[in-house]
């Protein structure tokens, strides 16, 4: 499976999607956006894929939109701009809705729309040289399309603090905001990233997917609906194939099949 602007490879249940435009800091254009959407649609259909990693080639993770691509939009009409933005929104939504765990291996700077990609990852690890920023306002724009995903992660207060100025921040600030989960040294980045991936592989595949769905459902349900939904959810899981195998493995002090 080959693409022009991303790399896609699967190894032992782990699918790596790697942005491959290092010469322009992995900035995306319309073709790259469509390739990312296609890749995640394929991931969703492949039961052999258990974990997805998102990373980039070169020194940067993603610098947002390609300036050459943006320059072609200067004369777009309102309708053309809306159609273009909807395709970008579809990319974020497709990653966000992926039922497999998505680990962001943020190998370098993530700016503008690149932060939007960070926000739709389930677990985010980066290193202490990487910088982040909602830089749109410094171009006279706003982080509109990425805002639902970013505000879901960082909340209103941090959005108000960082959306307006476009100032860059480091990974430690990203942790305080809830955007990032872990910051390592550059030297330890690959080793620790592998440990995070291996940790996710210890979870039963369907249970991990159902846990991700659980979070989404709880956030969308009314508080009065939580008890009935969660009790049914755990009951269903206990009698499932994975639930039965996992409980028996624990009782027999054995490893379940997904760990073996």
ZIGI-V640527 format. One record per pair of residues at least 6 apart in sequence whose C-alpha atoms are under 8 Angstrom apart, sorted by the first residue. I is the first residue (numbers start at 1). J is the second residue. If there is no record, write none. Layout:
i=I j=J
i=I j=J
This chain:
i=1 j=8
i=1 j=9
i=2 j=8
i=3 j=35
i=4 j=20
i=4 j=32
i=5 j=19
i=5 j=20
i=5 j=21
i=5 j=31
i=5 j=32
i=5 j=35
i=6 j=17
i=6 j=18
i=6 j=19
i=6 j=20
i=6 j=21
i=6 j=32
i=6 j=35
i=6 j=36
i=7 j=16
i=7 j=17
i=7 j=18
i=7 j=19
i=7 j=20
i=8 j=15
i=8 j=16
i=8 j=17
i=8 j=18
i=8 j=39
i=9 j=15
i=9 j=16
i=9 j=17
i=10 j=16
i=10 j=49
i=13 j=48
i=13 j=49
i=13 j=50
i=13 j=51
i=14 j=49
i=14 j=50
i=14 j=51
i=14 j=52
i=14 j=53
i=15 j=43
i=15 j=49
i=15 j=50
i=15 j=51
i=15 j=52
i=15 j=53
i=16 j=52
i=16 j=53
i=16 j=54
i=16 j=55
i=17 j=39
i=17 j=52
i=17 j=53
i=17 j=54
i=17 j=55
i=18 j=54
i=18 j=55
i=18 j=56
i=18 j=57
i=19 j=26
i=19 j=54
i=19 j=55
i=19 j=56
i=19 j=57
i=19 j=61
i=19 j=62
i=20 j=26
i=20 j=56
i=20 j=57
i=21 j=27
i=21 j=57
i=22 j=56
i=22 j=57
i=22 j=58
i=22 j=59
i=22 j=60
i=23 j=58
i=24 j=63
i=24 j=66
i=25 j=58
i=25 j=59
i=25 j=60
i=25 j=61
i=25 j=62
i=25 j=63
i=26 j=56
i=26 j=57
i=26 j=60
i=26 j=61
i=26 j=62
i=26 j=63
i=26 j=64
i=27 j=62
i=27 j=63
i=27 j=64
i=27 j=65
i=27 j=66
i=27 j=114
i=28 j=62
i=28 j=63
i=28 j=64
i=28 j=65
i=28 j=66
i=29 j=65
i=29 j=66
i=29 j=69
i=30 j=69
i=33 j=87
i=33 j=88
i=33 j=91
i=34 j=87
i=34 j=91
i=36 j=91
i=37 j=90
i=37 j=91
i=37 j=94
i=37 j=95
i=40 j=94
i=40 j=95
i=40 j=98
i=41 j=94
i=43 j=49
i=44 j=98
i=44 j=99
i=44 j=100
i=49 j=100
i=50 j=100
i=50 j=101
i=50 j=201
i=50 j=205
i=51 j=100
i=51 j=101
i=51 j=102
i=51 j=103
i=51 j=197
i=51 j=200
i=51 j=201
i=52 j=100
i=52 j=101
i=52 j=102
i=52 j=103
i=53 j=102
i=53 j=103
i=53 j=104
i=53 j=105
i=54 j=102
i=54 j=103
i=54 j=104
i=54 j=105
i=54 j=106
i=55 j=61
i=55 j=104
i=55 j=105
i=55 j=106
i=55 j=107
i=56 j=62
i=56 j=106
i=56 j=107
i=56 j=108
i=59 j=107
i=59 j=108
i=59 j=109
i=60 j=107
i=60 j=108
i=60 j=109
i=60 j=110
i=60 j=130
i=61 j=106
i=61 j=107
i=61 j=108
i=61 j=109
i=61 j=110
i=61 j=114
i=62 j=108
i=62 j=109
i=62 j=110
i=62 j=111
i=62 j=113
i=62 j=114
i=62 j=115
i=63 j=109
i=63 j=110
i=63 j=111
i=63 j=112
i=63 j=113
i=63 j=114
i=64 j=110
i=64 j=111
i=64 j=112
i=64 j=113
i=64 j=114
i=64 j=115
i=65 j=112
i=65 j=113
i=73 j=81
i=85 j=145
i=88 j=145
i=89 j=145
i=89 j=146
i=92 j=116
i=92 j=117
i=92 j=120
i=92 j=146
i=95 j=120
i=95 j=121
i=96 j=120
i=96 j=121
i=99 j=209
i=99 j=210
i=99 j=212
i=99 j=213
i=100 j=205
i=100 j=208
i=100 j=209
i=101 j=122
i=101 j=123
i=101 j=200
i=101 j=208
i=101 j=209
i=101 j=212
i=102 j=121
i=102 j=122
i=102 j=123
i=103 j=121
i=103 j=122
i=103 j=123
i=103 j=124
i=103 j=125
i=103 j=197
i=104 j=118
i=104 j=121
i=104 j=122
i=104 j=123
i=104 j=124
i=104 j=125
i=105 j=124
i=105 j=125
i=105 j=126
i=105 j=193
i=106 j=118
i=106 j=124
i=106 j=125
i=106 j=126
i=106 j=127
i=106 j=130
i=107 j=126
i=107 j=127
i=107 j=130
i=108 j=126
i=108 j=127
i=108 j=129
i=108 j=130
i=108 j=131
i=109 j=130
i=109 j=131
i=109 j=132
i=110 j=118
i=110 j=130
i=110 j=131
i=110 j=132
i=110 j=133
i=111 j=131
i=111 j=132
i=111 j=133
i=111 j=134
i=111 j=135
i=112 j=133
i=112 j=134
i=112 j=135
i=112 j=136
i=112 j=143
i=113 j=134
i=113 j=143
i=113 j=146
i=115 j=132
i=115 j=133
i=115 j=134
i=115 j=150
i=116 j=146
i=116 j=147
i=116 j=149
i=116 j=150
i=118 j=124
i=118 j=179
i=118 j=180
i=119 j=149
i=119 j=150
i=119 j=153
i=119 j=179
i=120 j=149
i=120 j=150
i=123 j=180
i=123 j=181
i=124 j=179
i=124 j=180
i=124 j=181
i=124 j=182
i=125 j=180
i=125 j=181
i=125 j=182
i=125 j=183
i=125 j=184
i=125 j=193
i=126 j=171
i=126 j=180
i=126 j=182
i=126 j=183
i=126 j=184
i=126 j=189
i=127 j=171
i=127 j=183
i=127 j=184
i=127 j=185
i=127 j=186
i=127 j=189
i=128 j=170
i=128 j=171
i=128 j=172
i=128 j=183
i=128 j=184
i=128 j=185
i=128 j=186
i=129 j=170
i=129 j=185
i=129 j=186
i=130 j=170
i=130 j=171
i=131 j=168
i=131 j=169
i=131 j=170
i=131 j=171
i=132 j=168
i=132 j=169
i=132 j=170
i=132 j=171
i=132 j=174
i=133 j=162
i=133 j=166
i=133 j=167
i=133 j=168
i=133 j=169
i=134 j=143
i=134 j=162
i=134 j=163
i=134 j=166
i=134 j=167
i=134 j=168
i=135 j=163
i=135 j=165
i=135 j=166
i=135 j=167
i=135 j=168
i=136 j=142
i=136 j=143
i=136 j=166
i=137 j=143
i=137 j=163
i=137 j=164
i=137 j=165
i=137 j=166
i=138 j=165
i=138 j=166
i=142 j=163
i=143 j=163
i=150 j=159
i=150 j=179
i=151 j=159
i=153 j=177
i=153 j=178
i=153 j=179
i=154 j=177
i=154 j=178
i=154 j=179
i=155 j=177
i=158 j=177
i=171 j=180
i=171 j=182
i=171 j=183
i=172 j=183
i=174 j=180
i=175 j=181
i=175 j=182
i=184 j=192
i=201 j=258
i=201 j=259
i=202 j=258
i=202 j=259
i=203 j=258
i=203 j=259
i=204 j=242
i=204 j=258
i=205 j=258
i=206 j=242
i=207 j=237
i=207 j=242
i=218 j=226
i=237 j=243
i=238 j=244
i=245 j=256
i=246 j=256
i=249 j=255
i=249 j=256
